[in-house]
Amino acid sequence: MLFYVCNDYFGGNLMNKAKITFKGQVTIPKEVRNSLDIKEGDSVIFVIQKDYAVLKPLKKKSLKDFYGVLPATQPYSGMESVREKVHHKIAKHLLGKEKE
């Protein structure tokens, strides 16, 4: 009966129970960790919904995951060109600091 309530109310497939320690800590049951692919050291967020909370894994994204998210303002000129521009800006900044 509890499973069906969980499935209907939350739209989920799995319901587990955990106790909160006196420090406010909760051990996430193994079935939940496996289902959400949560490993040691991962972070989770709690999304508060009126009278309940939803636990969601917070996976770190690599820089590659963001490639192409924003439109380019100008064509990519290549790594050497970018390095040259960065070195030029750094040199300009350092020279400006030396004059002060």
HELIX and SHEET records of a PDB file:
HELIX    1   1 LEU A    2  PHE A   10  1                                   9    
HELIX    2   2 LYS A   30  LEU A   36  1                                   7    
HELIX    3   3 LEU A   63  PHE A   66  5                                   4    
HELIX    4   4 MET A   79  LYS A   99  1                                  21    
SHEET    1   A 2 SER A  43  GLN A  49  0                                        
SHEET    2   A 2 TYR A  52  LEU A  58 -1                                        
END                                                                             
